[in-house]
Amino acid sequence: METKGELPKTYQTPYGEVVVDRHVYQRAGGGKTYCPLEREARIIITSTPLFAKQVSSKFAYGSARKCIAT
């Protein structure tokens, strides 16, 4: 794998958006890129695990509340 250098990416956190310069790697022939930070930090698309858990909890609670009310 060859490095593409440090590329900035915006991540969503419970405390707001954060822009991080992270190393990105790609095979010499092109194709899918690999970012060790996203794999090790378990980033979900652009969200940290805690932020994703908070958002999914709010969606789940809102749906359950609608079903009970009707």
C-alpha positions as CSV (number, residue, x, y, z in Angstrom):
1,M,0.0,0.0,0.0
2,E,1.1,3.5,-0.7
3,T,0.3,6.6,1.3
4,K,-1.8,9.3,-0.2
5,G,-0.6,11.6,2.6
6,E,-2.6,13.3,5.3
7,L,-6.1,14.2,4.1
8,P,-8.6,16.2,6.1
9,K,-12.0,14.7,7.0
10,T,-14.8,16.1,9.2
11,Y,-16.1,13.8,11.9
12,Q,-19.3,14.1,13.9
13,T,-18.9,13.9,17.7
14,P,-21.3,14.6,20.6
15,Y,-19.4,17.9,21.1
16,G,-19.7,19.1,17.5
17,E,-17.8,18.7,14.2
18,V,-14.1,18.1,14.3
19,V,-11.7,18.3,11.3
20,V,-8.8,15.8,11.5
21,D,-5.9,15.4,9.1
22,R,-5.5,11.6,8.9
23,H,-3.2,9.3,6.9
24,V,-4.9,7.4,4.0
25,Y,-3.4,4.5,2.1
26,Q,-4.3,2.9,-1.3
27,R,-2.9,0.0,-3.3
28,A,-0.6,1.0,-6.2
29,G,-3.2,0.0,-8.8
30,G,-5.8,2.2,-7.2
31,G,-9.1,1.1,-5.8
32,K,-10.4,1.2,-2.2
33,T,-8.6,3.4,0.3
34,Y,-7.7,2.4,3.9
35,C,-7.6,4.7,6.9
36,P,-6.1,3.1,10.1
37,L,-7.7,5.9,12.3
38,E,-11.2,5.0,11.1
39,R,-10.7,1.3,11.6
40,E,-9.1,1.5,15.1
41,A,-11.5,4.2,16.3
42,R,-14.4,2.2,14.9
43,I,-15.7,5.3,13.1
44,I,-19.2,4.7,11.6
45,I,-19.2,6.6,8.2
46,T,-18.3,10.0,9.8
47,S,-19.6,9.5,13.4
48,T,-17.8,8.4,16.5
49,P,-19.3,5.4,18.2
50,L,-20.7,7.5,21.1
51,F,-22.4,9.9,18.8
52,A,-23.9,7.1,16.6
53,K,-25.2,5.5,19.8
54,Q,-26.8,8.7,21.0
55,V,-28.5,9.4,17.6
56,S,-29.8,5.8,17.2
57,S,-31.2,5.9,20.7
58,K,-33.1,9.1,20.0
59,F,-34.5,7.6,16.8
60,A,-35.6,4.4,18.5
61,Y,-37.2,6.3,21.4
62,G,-39.1,8.6,19.0
63,S,-40.5,5.7,17.0
64,A,-41.6,3.8,20.1
65,R,-43.3,6.8,21.4
66,K,-45.3,7.3,18.2
67,C,-46.5,3.6,18.2
68,I,-47.7,3.8,21.8
69,A,-49.5,7.1,21.3
70,T,-51.7,5.8,18.4
